[in-house]
Amino acid sequence: MSVDNQGPGRPPDTPWLAPYLTVADPERAMGWYRQVFAFEQGFVRRGRTGEIEHGELVVHDQKVMVAPAGSPGGADASPAMSGVTSPVTLFLYVPDTDAVCQRAKAAGAKVLLEPATMFWGDRICKIADPDGHLWVVATHVKDVSEEDIHQGGLA
């Protein structure tokens, strides 16, 4: 069987790697990500009773997928539901780190690192979303040479 899918093993318009986040309430989580990160709503599959079984959000040329706990694509529970710190951090470039951090905080995120300009030239903020997923939002504010990045990392 031959399928034209922009490369072997993936459907059209799908990135090669997409995070799949387990959340307590996909409807709420997708609204949160749209409000805070300005993600666009993508494909949503609903179950017989109308609940979201699988949801997709789009940011630039990337996709973030969400599913409720226990679904085939998700885990048994989100980090917050499990009471653990997520071992994974998602790194997202945005036009204005400070504005996104402020929106996240107002929408219930836990700010783990207030906005700060780093030695490698990015202004970043680190948050935990309401489901416990960790995010670093960054805005590139200054080009820095590899040598200066190395020196900055040693300071």
Order of alpha helices (4+ residues) and beta strands (2+ residues): beta-alpha-beta-beta-beta-alpha-beta-alpha-beta-beta-beta-alpha
